[in-house]
Amino acid sequence: MSTLVGSMSVSVNERKANVANHFQVCDQCRSRKIRCSREKPSCRNCTRLGIQCEWSGQGKKRNQTTLLSHTILGMGSRLQHLENTIADTQRSLKRLFDGQWVTPPNSARHSSSPPGQRPQFSPEQSADTLETTDFAPPPGRFLLGHNNDERYFGSTSLESLMLKIKDDMTDGCDSESHTFKECISQAQWKIDLLVKQEEGECAKDILPPTTPPFAILDAMIEPYFSSINPHFPIWTKEKFIDMATTLRQSPSSERDFASIICCNNLILMAMSADSLCSNRGESTQNRQGTKVSSMEFDMIAGFRANAKRAIQNIDQLLLPRLINVQALLSLYMVAQEHFSIVESERLFDLASRCAKLTGIHQWHSFQGHLSDEDIRERQTISYCLYTIDKTVCWTTGLSPNMPASDIHFETYAVSSEVSLASSLIAKSELARIEETIYLEIYASQVKPKREDEIRAFAAMMLSKLQVWLTNSGIDLNMIQTPPETSADKLQLTIRYLNVQLLLIWPHKHHPDTIYQRCKEVARMCMKLVLSLWNSPPDEGKHAVFPSFVASLPPLYLYEVLSSILSNKDSKSDFSMLQDYIDMLEAITDGRSENSYNSKLYQLSVIVKDVTSVRNTQYKRQKPSPESSTNMCSITDLLSPLGSGYGYIGSELKEINSSGFDNSVFQEPDASFALQDSDTSFVFLNSLNSTTVDPAPGSDDFMPHLRIFS
């Protein structure tokens, strides 16, 4: 009997085990009530659906409460993971919109930090501020637009420097006054709008530009070629007259589109220049309220609308023809003064591409195939394109797309246009130095450099700049008398100061004294710009003054505004800023609010308003003494610190042999400084120079470079 009972219990247990094994399915198939293939560790259904296959039933139907509890736990873990991911993303976006700079895309592979240990910098930090001997390229800014469009601004672009000014306002807001804090908040909001400001959408299906009125064209040709073309020689007078004559004689249906644009743009540029010069000649009291006559304003607005129509039909100018390159360049000149920065950048990009397809830069290979006049025309256009390429590089923060290796440089002189040739050659040679500075300091692929490498490169560039000064015939002694100074020479001197600022600005934390003189160079630059503006119209070349200001890198303005915001400015700095604002207001009258000069004006006004509110808050405090940095030596700012050379008294003596030729360094005759009260110049005796031996490094290129204060 016991045996029977035992055998029955065994058979029942075996039957239960067989049933359990028979009905064992995964949790996912059981919850979906579908047939399970019962493969382990993952059944076919779970494999096909890409989900985790779980086995917790062990052959019996799973309790619904247990299944629900298990599902809720799984969803909770996934929800926590999503929340953590969103929190990380929000923190990253906050750092981005608060001004956290972003390193250019290619610089990561040249980082001196190991992977995964790269340092993060605050908005006011750069690689130069770290406890290291390496100096990395200056960072730019990354911006998200209104339509989620993304754009990167290089470190020298106006947009990037605007955001730095915004950061400076935050750092300088140490007042407990609610009014001042509200003023800072409003100013930062205005800067954000200014950075994101874009050109309004143009109408679709717009008509092509109209044929120019030939009576006005005939009247504008002579003024244009006497005042504007010498600074930007994209046409020759004889060939332009031939083109206008051909356009006049052609039937309306056969008139060349590029010729129409060239003629319309010449009229617009000549009328804009004449309007500026005539109003500049009048007194400030007479000009207020009626800066431009109604008829004159309407005519300029009409030709500006014609230029807009030409831009909307730009596809008709993309064929590789010389006249198309000239039309695109003339549109660029108009856009630089009247339209947005983005518009002028796009037009120049099209002009440079068309020029490459046309073979403009291979002008020397047309010897024997074209006349000397045609070859010279192509040569001047090639030089103009090369210099504008560097202007676009600095003002927009983009890398240059026209290397010197693509350009054929050759010194030439024409008896009737000696000044034209020398001025254009000087600007193109300076642009070659600018290109070298960009590729060695600002390009994203540049590796961090040590102190001695920075010093060696700066010495080499400063020596090249000294050679450029000599070859350009710039006499610094003449700078003290602006009425007797050629406007062309003064413009070249201002460009020189900007190039020197580009050289030293990224390395403010370098121990050498020359790198702490950014604000001095910036003040000198702004004073010379105002001196050029205040010179007589026939000498100041006001016809091209707006284009000249728009071609300058904005670093000088940033340094002056930053100094004022840091509460280290003197009364003369603020007064100089007010004069600068008045100048910008005059040259931007009737221009687009998105133009480069208009943005300079708006940014300057924002900083001026903030400073005025701050001064009102602290008006009962003792005023700060006049800053002594305004009395800066032109020798310090314009003379190079060469390898193996130091300043002793007023003479430049060789200390040790170097890699540079001795003829590079010219003996400075004297030095000068700018007075605070006006824009005149006075010469000072040579500074008492003190020399400091730099710390020796592994590079023997500059073993005895001396710095002076």
Sequence and secondary structure as in RCSB ss.txt:
>XXXX:A:sequence
MSTLVGSMSVSVNERKANVANHFQVCDQCRSRKIRCSREKPSCRNCTRLGIQCEWSGQGKKRNQTTLLSHTILGM
GSRLQHLENTIADTQRSLKRLFDGQWVTPPNSARHSSSPPGQRPQFSPEQSADTLETTDFAPPPGRFLLGHNNDE
RYFGSTSLESLMLKIKDDMTDGCDSESHTFKECISQAQWKIDLLVKQEEGECAKDILPPTTPPFAILDAMIEPYF
SSINPHFPIWTKEKFIDMATTLRQSPSSERDFASIICCNNLILMAMSADSLCSNRGESTQNRQGTKVSSMEFDMI
AGFRANAKRAIQNIDQLLLPRLINVQALLSLYMVAQEHFSIVESERLFDLASRCAKLTGIHQWHSFQGHLSDEDI
RERQTISYCLYTIDKTVCWTTGLSPNMPASDIHFETYAVSSEVSLASSLIAKSELARIEETIYLEIYASQVKPKR
EDEIRAFAAMMLSKLQVWLTNSGIDLNMIQTPPETSADKLQLTIRYLNVQLLLIWPHKHHPDTIYQRCKEVARMC
MKLVLSLWNSPPDEGKHAVFPSFVASLPPLYLYEVLSSILSNKDSKSDFSMLQDYIDMLEAITDGRSENSYNSKL
YQLSVIVKDVTSVRNTQYKRQKPSPESSTNMCSITDLLSPLGSGYGYIGSELKEINSSGFDNSVFQEPDASFALQ
DSDTSFVFLNSLNSTTVDPAPGSDDFMPHLRIFS
>XXXX:A:secstr
 HHHHHHHHHHHHHHHHHHHHHT   HHHHHHT      SSS HHHHHHT      STTS   HHHHHHHHHHHH
HHHHHHHHHHHHHHHHHHHHHHTT  B  GGGGGG SS TT      TT  GGGSSSS B    BEEEE TTS E
EEE TTSHHHHHHHHHHHHHHH     HHHHHHHHHHHHHHHHHHH       SS        HHHHHHHHHHHH
HHTGGGS SS HHHHHHHHHHHHHS GGG  HHHHHHHHHHHHHHHHHHHHHHHHHS HHHHTT SS HHHHHHH
HHHHHHHHHHHHTGGGG SS HHHHHHHHHHHHHHHHHS HHHHHHHHHHHHHHHHHHTGGGGGGGBTTB HHHH
HHHHHHHHHHHHHHHHHHHHH    SS GGGS       GGGHHHHHHHHHHHHHHHHHHHHIIIIISTT   B 
HHHHHHHHHHHHHHHHHHHHHTT  GGGGG GGGS HHHHHHHHHHHHHHHHHHGGGTTSSSGGGG HHHHHHHH
HHHHHHHHHS HHHHTGGGHHHHHHTS THHHHHHHHHHHTT   HHHHHHHHHHHHHHHHHTTTS TTSHHHHH
HHHHHHHHHHHHHHHHHTTTS      GGGS  HHHHHS   TTEEEETTEEEE S  SS GGG      EEEE 
SSSS EEEE       B     S TTSTT  B  
